[in-house]
Amino acid sequence: MALITLRQLLDHAAENSYGVPAFNINNMEQGLAIMEAAKAVDAPVIIQASRGARNYANDIMLAKMIEALAAIYPDIPLCMHQDHGNNEATCMTAIRHGFTSVMMDGSLEGDAKTPASYEYNVDITERVASMAHWVGASVEGELGVLGSLETGEGEAEDGHGAVGKLDHSQLLTDPDQAVDFVKKTQVDALAIACGTSHGAYKFSRKPDGEILAMSVIEAIHKKLPDTHLVMHGSSSVPQELQDIINEFGGAMPQTFGVPVEEIVRGIKMGVRKVNIDTDCRMAMTGQFRRIAEQNKTEFDPRKFLKPAMDAMRDLCRDRFEAFGTAGHASKIKVIPMDDMAKRYADGSLAPKTN
Ligand SMILES: [Zn+2]
């Protein structure tokens, strides 16, 4: 078993100047695809589950699946992370089911729709961080609301996303407030808002600095050089995956994601965790469509799922290589959560904020 906390993994990533993709899963096939890719290139792994995934798969199924993946791939450090926890209960039940890390997203209220006040965000994130740290689990917080700088709207995904129009002060994380937030909440990683949004329809054109504000990341990193930054909504929505879906009967309108080279630039500016879900979904769905179109007599789900897994595996391997994650799994000696708990308790893991 090599279950690792997010904090230990991102500390290693920072020391060695790489980033780690965090892939979402809902089912066994996605889990196997990620781990096969990681094994092929010796990369440590972050797997995350949203509340939607937990509802879809059932907590016990997910917990046993993670246990199984850790047993099948004992040499790959595996962090299991709650994506977009909306309250204390979501985060605590995740830890109870074996997650080593949780995101407390207090940028939205408990309904996961209404943008929250700064005070609400600090209060709930600080409370979850102190509880999680007692058992050695890591915490990611979020400051700023995810959404498009083009439309001022958040994209709801898995029941999570801001409703209504947002202004730029909400859509872009304020660097000074970020310092205050990390100091008050003691989070291990900070998700920031810089114009990325969830889903496939992120940008209507290849993004430039107007609509993808990498400068915000740079400014936050200058003020918080020791804080691990997290980019959400960072699928690249590759043209070839759009083309496969559309070639075999799909009707996805032309769209643009976050270019891999921008993410690589972000990693040089303190981004350590890069959330990717849409790309994996598209890689799999393209193969479902292809098989359905090319072999109309086929009825064995495995004949659809195997090529879908292979396509997702290849995509994950590409990201491990591009982000510099490859080659690091075997260099990490996993620290048990109980030892992490002691380090939090004695103050040695407190964030450096000056
Ligand atoms: Zn997200």
Boltz pocket constraint, residues with backbone or C-beta under 6 A from the ligand:
constraints:
  - pocket:
      binder: B
      contacts: [[A, 84], [A, 198], [A, 232], [A, 233], [A, 275]]
      max_distance: 6.0
